[in-house]
Amino acid sequence: MKTLVQRVTGASVSVGNRTVGRIGPGLVVFLGIAKGDSAKDARYLADKIVNLRIFANNASHFALSALETKGEILIVSQFTLLADSRKGRRPSFTEAAPPDKARELYDFFVDRIRSTGLKTETGAFQEHMLVEIQNDGPVTLMLESRNN
């Protein structure tokens, strides 16, 4: 499982002309689910993300977590994080989990984040989305569960 996490001052996600998720200061989490991923992977990354010290206090730019700042979370499913572009000119997505399994783990991940009490919004699974992000810093981190 891979995530691309961005610290933001605000973000939104739309499907067509309808906004389906909007947050203020916090984190945007792009979530890619691979074949072989499990609830253990989702649990690890959810817990890691809400506890990452990537928000500023008076002494440091990386001192506080989303839990400590009451940061809001926007989660967007993004199978393209699993792209393999080593060969040819068209990326391969053979490592991405099938949609039914990915949806199950996506929902589990979202529920795990919501259980922290932080405001949590989502995109629309398997839909074409427009994501607007006000990256703060910019701070962007790639996290993978298989590296834990």
Backbone torsions as a table, in degrees:
resi	resn	phi	psi	omega
1	MET	NA	135.0	179.5
2	LYS	-123.4	145.0	172.6
3	THR	-132.6	145.6	169.4
4	LEU	-114.1	117.8	-173.9
5	VAL	-112.4	129.7	178.7
6	GLN	-124.4	130.8	173.3
7	ARG	-78.1	130.1	-174.2
8	VAL	-132.5	156.8	169.4
9	THR	-90.5	-16.8	177.1
10	GLY	-179.7	156.9	179.2
11	ALA	-162.2	156.7	174.8
12	SER	-148.0	159.7	176.1
13	VAL	-135.3	134.3	-177.7
14	SER	-125.5	150.2	171.3
15	VAL	-122.5	118.4	-172.8
16	GLY	63.8	-129.5	179.0
17	ASN	-100.4	13.5	-174.9
18	ARG	-113.0	125.9	174.8
19	THR	-76.4	124.6	-178.7
20	VAL	-105.4	-14.3	177.6
21	GLY	-157.1	141.6	179.7
22	ARG	-150.9	135.2	177.0
23	ILE	-133.1	161.0	169.6
24	GLY	-94.6	-146.6	-177.8
25	PRO	-57.1	134.1	179.8
26	GLY	163.0	-134.5	-174.3
27	LEU	-132.2	139.2	166.5
28	VAL	-102.5	130.1	-179.4
29	VAL	-119.6	113.0	171.2
30	PHE	-90.2	127.3	-171.6
31	LEU	-119.0	120.5	176.2
32	GLY	-112.9	127.2	-175.9
33	ILE	-111.7	125.4	-175.5
34	ALA	-101.0	161.9	171.4
35	LYS	-56.4	137.8	177.8
36	GLY	88.2	-7.7	176.9
37	ASP	-69.6	155.1	-176.5
38	SER	-139.6	178.5	176.1
39	ALA	-59.7	-31.0	177.8
40	LYS	-61.1	-42.5	177.9
41	ASP	-62.7	-46.2	-178.7
42	ALA	-63.5	-42.7	179.6
43	ARG	-62.4	-46.2	-179.8
44	TYR	-58.4	-50.8	-176.4
45	LEU	-68.7	-39.8	178.2
46	ALA	-59.9	-47.1	-180.0
47	ASP	-65.6	-39.3	178.7
48	LYS	-62.6	-46.2	-175.1
49	ILE	-64.4	-47.5	-177.3
50	VAL	-69.7	-17.9	-179.4
51	ASN	-103.5	-2.8	179.0
52	LEU	-62.0	130.3	179.8
53	ARG	-89.1	84.6	-177.9
54	ILE	-127.1	13.5	175.6
55	PHE	-110.1	152.3	-173.5
56	ALA	-85.5	147.9	162.0
57	ASN	-120.1	-167.6	-177.6
58	ASN	-66.7	-26.1	-173.9
59	ALA	-98.9	-20.9	-172.1
60	SER	-152.0	151.2	175.7
61	HIS	-78.8	-16.2	-177.3
62	PHE	-131.9	74.4	-174.5
63	ALA	-126.1	-27.5	-172.3
64	LEU	-121.1	152.8	179.1
65	SER	-98.5	171.1	174.9
66	ALA	-60.6	-37.1	177.9
67	LEU	-62.3	-40.6	-177.8
68	GLU	-73.9	-30.6	-178.2
69	THR	-96.4	-3.3	-173.6
70	LYS	58.6	38.9	178.9
71	GLY	-64.7	147.2	178.5
72	GLU	-90.7	154.0	-174.8
73	ILE	-125.2	131.2	172.9
74	LEU	-117.2	119.2	-176.9
75	ILE	-108.9	126.3	-178.5
76	VAL	-126.2	121.4	176.6
77	SER	-66.8	131.5	-178.5
78	GLN	-146.6	89.5	-178.9
79	PHE	-64.3	-20.1	-178.4
80	THR	-66.2	-13.1	173.7
81	LEU	-64.1	-19.0	-179.7
82	LEU	-93.7	9.4	-176.9
83	ALA	-62.2	139.6	172.1
84	ASP	-112.9	111.4	-176.6
85	SER	-112.3	20.0	-177.0
86	ARG	-69.0	-33.8	-177.4
87	LYS	-113.4	143.0	174.8
88	GLY	66.4	-161.2	-176.6
89	ARG	-115.7	-5.0	179.3
90	ARG	-113.6	126.1	-179.8
91	PRO	-65.1	147.7	175.6
92	SER	-103.3	140.9	-179.7
93	PHE	-118.2	28.1	-176.8
94	THR	-65.5	-20.1	179.3
95	GLU	-83.7	-11.7	179.5
96	ALA	-71.2	143.7	178.1
97	ALA	-67.7	150.7	174.7
98	PRO	-60.2	150.9	-174.6
99	PRO	-53.0	-40.4	-178.0
100	ASP	-65.8	-42.2	178.0
101	LYS	-70.2	-40.8	178.8
102	ALA	-61.7	-42.6	-179.9
103	ARG	-61.6	-42.5	179.4
104	GLU	-60.0	-47.0	-179.1
105	LEU	-73.3	-33.9	174.9
106	TYR	-59.4	-49.3	179.7
107	ASP	-61.8	-40.5	178.1
108	PHE	-61.9	-45.5	179.4
109	PHE	-60.7	-47.3	178.9
110	VAL	-59.6	-46.1	179.2
111	ASP	-61.3	-38.6	179.5
112	ARG	-63.6	-43.9	177.4
113	ILE	-64.9	-45.3	-180.0
114	ARG	-60.5	-32.5	-178.2
115	SER	-64.4	-13.8	177.8
116	THR	-78.1	-14.7	-177.9
117	GLY	92.1	-5.5	178.0
118	LEU	-73.6	144.5	174.7
119	LYS	-60.6	125.3	-176.3
120	THR	-130.1	124.5	177.3
121	GLU	-117.3	162.5	-179.8
122	THR	-137.2	164.0	168.3
123	GLY	-82.7	-161.5	178.7
124	ALA	-113.9	119.0	-176.4
125	PHE	-60.7	133.7	178.2
126	GLN	59.9	31.6	176.3
127	GLU	-119.6	155.1	172.2
128	HIS	-77.7	122.8	-173.8
129	MET	-123.7	154.0	170.7
130	LEU	-111.3	118.5	-178.1
131	VAL	-110.1	124.7	176.1
132	GLU	-109.8	126.5	-173.9
133	ILE	-130.3	135.7	170.8
134	GLN	-108.6	83.9	-176.2
135	ASN	-65.2	129.8	-176.0
136	ASP	-101.6	109.9	177.0
137	GLY	134.1	-68.9	-2.5
138	PRO	-75.1	143.3	174.1
139	VAL	-121.6	118.1	179.5
140	THR	-139.0	125.9	-177.5
141	LEU	-128.5	138.8	174.0
142	MET	-101.0	126.7	178.1
143	LEU	-124.2	139.4	178.5
144	GLU	-130.1	138.4	-179.2
145	SER	-74.7	-26.5	-177.2
146	ARG	-75.3	-7.3	176.5
147	ASN	-94.7	3.8	-177.1
148	ASN	-85.8	NA	NA
